Amino acid sequence: MTFVTFLMTHKRPININLFKIQLPLSALLSITHRISGILIFFIVLPVTAIALSFMYESQQSYDNFVNFYSTNSFIKLIFISLVLIFQYHIFTGIRHLLIDFHLLAENLSSSFRSAVITLLLFLFNAIATIWIML
């Protein structure tokens, strides 16, 4: 049997519903790592650049921004969210680097353990970040 006839006769799924498939935790971390990278590029970096350019204009603009940040809860929530997105991307990126350098095993149980450890470290860091930034 040639490869072409194998492809013609092999029953392949037409439509895979990702909401019905139970992905492993490591796959969910990989997907969310990519999503957080997109969010960093399109949201975190531009907002950070705008905020920094506003703060660097003068001492008065810096004081205005700090005053606006300290009095507005919605702005605090936005900046805390941006910092948490960046931190999540860093934590999952370090996990991916450890896997790429073969410092973590690539079997399913080791991958699950490293995903749980990554999420726990991020959770502890997120609690500390929220506590500091509030």
C-alpha positions as CSV (number, residue, x, y, z in Angstrom):
1,M,0.0,0.0,0.0
2,T,1.4,3.4,-1.0
3,F,1.2,6.4,1.2
4,V,-1.4,8.1,-1.1
5,T,-3.7,5.1,-0.9
6,F,-3.2,5.0,2.8
7,L,-4.3,8.6,3.1
8,M,-7.3,8.0,0.8
9,T,-8.5,5.0,2.8
10,H,-7.6,6.0,6.3
11,K,-10.5,7.4,8.3
12,R,-9.4,10.7,9.7
13,P,-11.5,12.9,12.0
14,I,-13.3,15.7,10.2
15,N,-13.9,18.1,13.1
16,I,-12.2,17.8,16.5
17,N,-14.1,19.6,19.2
18,L,-11.5,20.9,21.7
19,F,-14.1,21.3,24.4
20,K,-14.9,17.6,24.4
21,I,-11.3,16.4,24.4
22,Q,-9.6,16.3,27.8
23,L,-6.2,17.7,27.2
24,P,-3.3,17.0,29.7
25,L,-2.4,19.7,32.0
26,S,1.0,20.2,30.3
27,A,-0.9,20.8,27.0
28,L,-3.1,23.5,28.6
29,L,0.0,25.2,30.0
30,S,1.6,25.2,26.6
31,I,-1.6,26.7,25.0
32,T,-1.9,29.3,27.7
33,H,1.8,30.1,27.4
34,R,1.3,31.0,23.7
35,I,-1.9,33.0,24.5
36,S,0.0,35.0,27.2
37,G,2.8,35.7,24.7
38,I,0.2,37.1,22.3
39,L,-1.3,39.2,25.1
40,I,2.2,40.5,26.1
41,F,2.9,41.6,22.5
42,F,-0.4,43.3,21.8
43,I,-1.5,44.6,25.3
44,V,1.2,44.5,28.0
45,L,4.1,46.0,25.9
46,P,2.0,48.9,24.4
47,V,0.3,49.8,27.8
48,T,3.7,49.7,29.6
49,A,5.3,51.8,26.9
50,I,2.5,54.4,27.1
51,A,2.6,54.5,30.9
52,L,6.4,54.8,31.0
53,S,6.5,57.6,28.4
54,F,3.8,59.4,30.4
55,M,5.8,59.0,33.6
56,Y,9.1,60.1,32.0
57,E,7.9,63.5,30.8
58,S,8.4,65.3,34.1
59,Q,8.3,64.9,37.8
60,Q,4.8,66.3,37.8
61,S,3.5,63.7,35.3
62,Y,5.1,61.0,37.4
63,D,3.4,62.3,40.5
64,N,0.1,62.5,38.6
65,F,0.4,58.9,37.5
66,V,1.3,57.6,41.0
67,N,-1.7,59.6,42.4
68,F,-4.0,58.3,39.7
69,Y,-2.8,54.7,40.3
70,S,-3.2,54.9,44.1
71,T,-6.7,56.4,43.9
72,N,-8.2,54.4,41.0
73,S,-9.0,50.7,41.8
74,F,-9.7,49.9,38.1
75,I,-6.3,51.1,37.0
76,K,-4.7,49.0,39.8
77,L,-6.6,46.0,38.6
78,I,-5.4,46.5,35.0
79,F,-1.7,46.9,36.0
80,I,-1.8,43.9,38.3
81,S,-3.4,41.9,35.5
82,L,-0.7,42.9,33.1
83,V,2.1,42.0,35.6
84,L,0.5,38.6,36.3
85,I,0.2,37.9,32.5
86,F,3.9,38.7,32.2
87,Q,4.9,36.6,35.2
88,Y,2.8,33.6,34.0
89,H,4.6,33.7,30.7
90,I,8.0,33.8,32.4
91,F,7.1,30.8,34.7
92,T,5.8,28.6,31.9
93,G,8.6,29.8,29.6
94,I,11.2,28.6,32.2
95,R,9.4,25.2,32.3
96,H,9.5,25.0,28.5
97,L,13.2,25.8,28.5
98,L,13.9,23.1,31.1
99,I,12.0,20.6,28.9
100,D,13.8,21.8,25.8
101,F,17.2,21.4,27.4
102,H,16.2,17.9,28.6
103,L,16.5,18.8,32.2
104,L,13.0,17.6,32.8
105,A,11.8,14.2,31.5
106,E,9.3,14.3,28.6
107,N,7.0,11.5,29.8
108,L,3.5,12.2,30.9
109,S,3.9,11.8,34.6
110,S,7.0,14.1,34.8
111,S,5.3,16.6,32.5
112,F,2.2,16.6,34.8
113,R,4.4,17.1,37.9
114,S,6.3,19.9,36.3
115,A,3.0,21.6,35.3
116,V,1.6,21.4,38.8
117,I,4.8,22.7,40.3
118,T,4.9,25.6,37.8
119,L,1.3,26.5,38.6
120,L,1.9,26.3,42.3
121,L,5.0,28.6,42.0
122,F,3.0,31.0,39.9
123,L,0.1,31.0,42.3
124,F,2.4,31.8,45.3
125,N,4.1,34.5,43.2
126,A,0.8,35.9,42.1
127,I,-0.5,36.2,45.7
128,A,2.7,38.0,46.7
129,T,2.5,40.3,43.7
130,I,-1.1,41.2,44.4
131,W,-0.3,41.8,48.1
132,I,2.6,44.1,47.1
133,M,0.8,46.0,44.4
134,L,-2.3,46.7,46.4
